[in-house]
Amino acid sequence: MNAEIKPAQGKLGVLTVGLGAVSTTFIAGVISIRNGTDLPIGSYSQLGTIRLGKRTEKRHPLVRDFVPLADLKDIAFGAWDIFEDNAYESAIHAGVLDEYRHLHRIKAELEKIKPMKAVFNPNYVKKLHGEYVKNIDNKWDQAQALREDIRNFMRENDCSRAVMIWCASTEVYIEPGAVHETLEAFEKGLKENNPSISPSMIYAYASIMERVPFSNGAPNLACDCHALEELANKMNVPIAGKDFKTGQTLMKTILAPGLKARSLGIRGWFSTNILGNRDGEVLDDPESFKTKEVSKLSVLENILEPERHPELYKELYHKVRINYYPPHGDNKESWDNIDITGWLGYQMQIKINFLCRDSILAAPVVLDLALFLDLAQRSNMSGIQEWLSFYFKSPQTAKGLPPQHDIFKQLMKLENTLRHLKGEDLITHLGLDYYQEFIEA
C-alpha cells in the first residue's frame, strides 16, 4: 500500500548555510542542468534507477520518475554567509567551476543570489574572520533572527516549503553535554549564551522550529543531539547528518566492505589528504581537525567489526592526516596505504591515489539531500532519516543504535525506503524463488 505523499506543488526553497565552494558549485550546477546545458552526473536522485519487483519483470525506472521529487525548475536558492559576495562573485573566488564554460553564461542568475548576514562566532571556526554577520550577541535572539530570515525568504520567493543544509566550515570539536540533553535545557542554554551551543546548532534549531528539514554536511555537532532530535519529532520535521561523504571516506566505504566480504585481514590503513580550499584552511586548526578526525576514523571500525573478527582486524592501525596545501585549491588529493593479510598470513599492499574535486563530489550530494528531505517531509516522516546514511561519513542514528557505514548496505536501505513509500515489495536479493519455479516447471 502506498504511503500518503503530498504532491510537490509550488516552489522548494533550498537554503544553504554558507555560500562558498560547495554551495555555489551546487547552485550553478542546478541552474546549468535545468537550462539543458549539462547533465546531473553524480546525482542518484536524477540519474539513478531503481529495480522494482523480480528481475524477470525488467522494471527499472529512474528514481525521479518513481517517487514524486521536486522538479529542478521549481527550486529557489537562498544562503547565509560571513562574506557579502553574491553567488557569482563567490563562485569566481572559489575557483571550482570554469568562468567561461559555466559561470559566465549564468552570471545574471547567480548575481541575483545574495547571502543573508550570518550567525557566526570565531571561537568555533578560528581560522575565519566573518565580515558579514548579524550584530546580535544573544544566541536565543540569533535563532529568532534566523527564523525571521527563513520566513522572509519563503515569502519573497513564493516558496511553499523549504529545506536547510549546512554547507559551511567545520566547527571546533564539542562533546554532547547536559545542555544538549533536553529541549528545555537547550533553549535555556540559548538564552544564557551557553558556550556548548555552536552556530550550527542555532541554525538547526531555527530550521526545525520553522518546520524546515535540516541536514548537516559537516562533522560538527549540530542536529545530532537529543534536544534537537526531540524538537524534530515534536515539530514533525526530518533531520539528517552528518559530514558529506565525498573523497577519501567514500573510497573507504566502497573498498573496506569488499575486503571484509572476502575475509582478508587488514593490519594498517594510513590515510593522508592535501587540500587548499577554505575547508583546508579551517582544518589547519587542531580543534576543527579533531572534529573531522573523529568523523573519518569511525568508518573502518564500524564496517570491519574487529570485536567480531579479531583474527582479521584486532591489530588494525588506522591513521588519518589532513594537510593544508594552498596550491591545490578545491582539488583534494588523498593517498591511502593499506596493509592486508591473505592466505596463510602472507602480506600484501594496496595503494590508492585519489585526485578528486571536493565540491564537484559534494554538489550532487547537496541536491539529493534537498530533494529527499523534502520527499520525507511530504511523506510525514519526522526525526532522524537514517535511510539517507548513504550520503554521510558519520550517519545520524537513534541513541544506542550503531550507524551503518557499508555503502552497499546504505544503498539497499535507501532503495527499500523508496520502495516502501510507493508500496512496492522490498528486495532482499535472496533469489531462491526463481529456481524453485524452475524446478516446479
N, C-alpha and C positions, 0 to 999 in steps of 0.2 A: 504494500500500500504506500502510495506517495506521501511524503511529508508535505505539510502545508507550507508552501514557499510563496511569499508575497512577490508579485512581479517587480522587475527592476524598472520602475517608472520614474521619470524625471532625471535630474542631474545628480551625479555622485560627486561630492567634494572629496578630493584626496589631499589631506593636509599633512605636509611633512615638517618635522622639526629639523631644521637645517635646510639651507638652500645651497649646499656645496656640491662636491663632485658627484655623489651618488644621486641626490635629488635632481640636479639639472640634467644628468645623463638619462634618468628615468623620464623626466618631463619632456625633454627634447625628443627622446626616442618614441614616446607615445604619440606626440604630435606628428612626427615623421611617418609613423606607421599608419595613423588614421588618415593622413594625406595621401597614402598609397605609394609612398616613395621607398619604403623599407619594409622588411619582414620582422616579426617579433621573435627573433631567434633567441632561445634560452627560456622562453616563457611556456611552461607546461599548460597554463590555462588557455593559451592561444594556439599553440601548435601541437600539443599533446593529444593523443587519442586514448580512449578507454574501452576495454573489451567488456561486452555485455553478454551474459548467457554462456552457452557452451561454445567451444572453439568451432564446432561444425556449423554454428549459426552465422558465423562471419559478420558479427555486428561490432564495428569498431568506430563509433562516431568521434568527431572532435569533441574535446571536453567542453568547449564553448558552445557547441550545438546540443550537448546533452543536458547541461544544467543551465538555468537562466542567469547568466552573468551580466553585469552591466556592460553596455556597449562602450567601446573606447571613445566614441564620438560624444558620449554623454558625461565624460569626466571633466570636472573643473579643478584646476590646480591652485593650491594655496600653500604658504610656508611661513615659518618664523626663522629668523637668522640674526646673528650678532653683528652682521655687516649689512649695509644698506643696498648693496648691489642687486639689481634686478636679475632675473634668471639668465638673460643673455650675457650680461657682464660677468656673472658668477661662473657661467659655463666657459667663457673665454679664459677666465683666471684659472679654472680647474685644469684646463688643457686636456681633457679626456677626448672630446669629440672634435673632429676636424672643422675648422671655422668655415671653410668654403664648401666642403662636402655636405655638412649637416647644418651648422648653426646659421650661416648667412641667409639661407633661403627661408628660415622660420624666425628670423630676427624680430620681426614685428610682433609675432605671437609671444615670444619669450620676454620681450621688453615689457609687456603688459603685466607680467607676473612679478610683483614686487613684494618683498617679505614684510611681515609684521614684526614689530620690535619683540625681541626675545626675552624670556626669563632666563637669566644667566648669572652664575656666580663663579669667579675664577678659582675659588677654593676647591671646586670639583673638577675643573679642567685647567690645570695650572700652566699649560703651555700656550693657552689662547687668552687674548685680551679683547673682550667684547666692546664694540663701539656703538652698537645699535640695540640698546637694551632698555627694558622698561625701568623707569625711575621709581620703583616700588620696593621697599625694603622688607615688608612683612610677607611671609610665604602664603598665608591664607589670602591676602589681598592679591598676590601674584596669581593664585589659582582663579580667583574671581575675574581678574583681567583677561586671563586666557579663555575662560568660559564666554566672556563677552566677545572676544575675538572670533570664537567659533560661531556664535550666533550672528555676528555682523557679516562674516564671510558667507554663511549659508544664505542669508537674506540678500546680500548684494549679488550673489552668483546664482540665485534662484535654485538652490540645491534642495532636494527632498530628503537627502540623507548624506552622511559623510563617514570617513574613516581617518584615523590619525596614525602615522608611522614615524617612529623615532629614527631619523637618518643622520643624527648629529654625532658628535665625538664621544669617545669612551670616557666616562667619568672615573674618578678615583674609586678604589675598592671600598665597599661598605658592607659590613656584616648585618644581617637582619637582627633587629633588636626589639625591645618592648614597644617602641613607638610604631613598629610595623605589624604588631600582632592583631590589633583590633581597629576597626574603623573609628571608633570613639577616640582611641589613643592617637591615631594618625591625624585626625582633624584637630585635636588638641595640640599636637606637635606642630602642625602648620601655623596655628595661631601664635605659638610660642617660639617660632623660628628654630625648631629642633635641628641641630646640625646633621642628624642622620637622615634628614629628608632632602634629597638632591633635586635639582631642576627636573630631571627626567621623571621623577615621581610626581612632581607638581603637574607636569603636562599630562601624565597618565590619569591623575585624579580629575583634572579638569575635563579631559576627554570622556571619561566614564560618566561623570556627573551630567554631561550633556548628551548621554546615550550615544556616544560616538565610539565604535570599536577602536581599540588601541593595540598596536604591535610595537615591540621593542627590537630594533635592528642592531643594537649594541650590547656588549656583555654586562653593562652595569645593572645594578638592582633598580628596577622600575616598577612594572606592574606585577612582578613575581614576588609579592609579599602577601601575607594572609589578609591584611587590611584591605588592599585593593582587589584581591580576589573576592573577598566578602562583598565589596562595593559592586563589583562587576555582576555578581549573581543577583544582588539586590536590585540593580538597575536593569537587569536582563540585557547585558552588553557582552559581546565576545571580546576576549583578550588573547594575545599570543606573544610568545617570545622564546628565547632571546638570542641575539647575535646572528646576523645573516651568515648562512653557510655558503661561502664563495670559493676561496682559493685552496690553501693547503688542507684545511679541515674537510672540505668537500672530497679531496682525494683520499684522505684517511678513511672516511665513511664508505667509500667505494672499495678500496683495496683491503682494509682490515677484515671485513666480513668474508671476502674470498679466501684469505689466508686461513682464517678460523674454520671455514667450511671444509677445507682440505686438511685440517688438523696439523698444520705446520706451526712450529714453535716460533716465537719472536723473543729474542734476547734484548734487543735495543732498538729504539726508534728516535733518531735525532733529527729535529726539525729546526731550520732557521729561515728567517724571512728578511728581505730588504725591501723597503718601500719608501717613497719620498713625498707622498701627498700630506695633507693636513692630518690624516689619521696617523701616519707615521710620526709626524712631529709630536702629536699628543701622546702617543705610546712611548715616546722617548722619556717621558716622566715615569719613574718607577711605580708610583701609586696607580696610575692609569694602566701601566703594563700588567700589574698584578691582576687587575680585573680581567684583562684579556687572557692572561696565562691560565687562570682558573677555568675559564671557559674552554680553552683549547686542550687542556690536559685531561679533562673529564671524559673525552670521547673514547679513547682507546680502552680504558679500564671498563667502561660500560659495555663496549662491543665484545671484548675478549673474555671478560668474566674470569680473571685469574684465580679467584677463590674456587671456582668450579673446575678449572683446568690448570692446576698448579704445575703439572709436569710440562706444560707448554708455555705458560706465561708468568709463573710466580717470580721470576728474576727479571722481568721486563724493566728496562731502564728507559724512561721517556723524558726527553728534554726538549723544550721549546724556546727559541730565541727570536726576537724581533729587533731589527736594527733600522734606524732612520738613515736613509741614504737619499738626499735631495735630488741627485741627477736622474733617478728613476721616475720621479713624479708619481702618477697614478698607476704605473706599470709595476706591479708587485712581482717579485721573484722569490720562489721558495726552493729550498734544497732539502731533500729527505734522504737519510741513510738508514736503511732497515736491515738489521742483522737477524736472519731467520735460520731456523734449525729444521733439518729434514731427516729422512730415514736413517736410523742408527746413530743419530746425533751429529751428522755432518753439517758443517756450517756453509751458508750461502749469504749473498747480499743482494739487496735491491736498492737502486739509487734513482731518485726522481728529481728532475729539474723542471719546475713548472713556472713558465714565464707567462703570467696572466695579467689581465687588466681588471683591477679590483672593481671599479664602478661599472664596467661592462658586464661583469658577472652579477653584480648586486641589483642593477636596474630591473631586470625581469623578475627578480625575487620580490621587489617592491610592488610591481604590477600585480603579480599573482596574489600576494598577501592582501592587497587592497580589494581585489575582486572577490577573493574567497571569504574575507572577513565580512564584506557586505552581504555575500550569499548567506553566511552564518546568521547575520543579524536578521535577514529577511526570512530565515528558516526557524526563527525563535530559538537559536542556540546561544546560551549565555555562558559566561565564565571562561575557563581555560579551554582553548581549542587545540587539544593535543594532536588532532589529525593533521595539523599544519607543522608538525615537528620536522617534516621534510625540508623545511627552509631554514632551520636554525642549528647553530653549534651547540647550544645549551637549551634544549626544548623544555618548555614550562609544563609541569605536570602537577597533579594533585599532591598534597602533602603526603610524604611517605611512599609515593609511587616512583620507582626509578624511571628515568627517561629512556626512550628507545633511540639509539644513535645509528643503527644499521640502516643505511639509506634505502635498501630494498624493502625492508620491513616497514619503513616510514612511508614509502610509496604505496605499498599494499594497504596500509591504514588509510591513507588519503583517498585512494580509489574506492575502497569499500565504503567509506563515509559518503562519497558522492553517489555510489550505487544505492546505499541505504536511503538517502534523501529522495531518490527517484523511484523507490520501490522495486529495484532490481535485485536479483539474487546476489548475495556476497560470493566472492570467488576464493576458494581455498587452494586451487591448483592440485587437488588430490588426483582427479582424472581416472579413478578406477571404474567409474560408471561407463566410460567409453568401451572398456574391454569386457565388462560384464554384458553389455548389449551385444558385443561381437560374439561372445560365447553362446548367448541365448539364441542368436540368429542362426 
